[in-house]
């Protein structure tokens, strides 16, 4: 059974850091790109970052230089290291499995076929 399970969210002060994890099972992990999305209350789901099986990455402009995506194919896990967090980063964060190996049009949610349940990130003083 295919599963994606996010963890690592929480409450952090502005300027702080968090590392999210997305643990996958039930498919050949290194054959698929994995992406991170976020959704704030009242807003549409937004693509944050993507990583291919061979570690080619993409980021939305608002997180470039602050967030880093990585993967450990031996652990079937993708990470999102989030530094210099801002209040506008507050959202539920979801990881998703893309339909293919590359991060083609990764910011479009219909290019994903499985999602995790999400983990909440709240940036507040």
WOJO-V121998 format. One record per run of one state. SS is the DSSP state (a for helix, b for strand, c for the rest). FROM is the first residue (numbers start at 1). TO is the last residue. If there is no record, write none. Layout:
((SS FROM TO) (SS FROM TO))
//
This chain:
((c 1 2) (b 3 7) (c 8 9) (b 10 12) (c 13 17) (b 18 25) (c 26 28) (a 29 31) (c 32 33) (b 34 39) (c 40 45) (b 46 51) (c 52 56) (b 57 59) (c 60 60) (a 61 63) (c 64 66) (b 67 72) (c 73 76) (b 77 82) (c 83 86) (a 87 89) (c 90 90) (b 91 98) (c 99 108) (a 109 111) (b 112 115) (c 116 118) (b 119 123) (c 124 125))
//
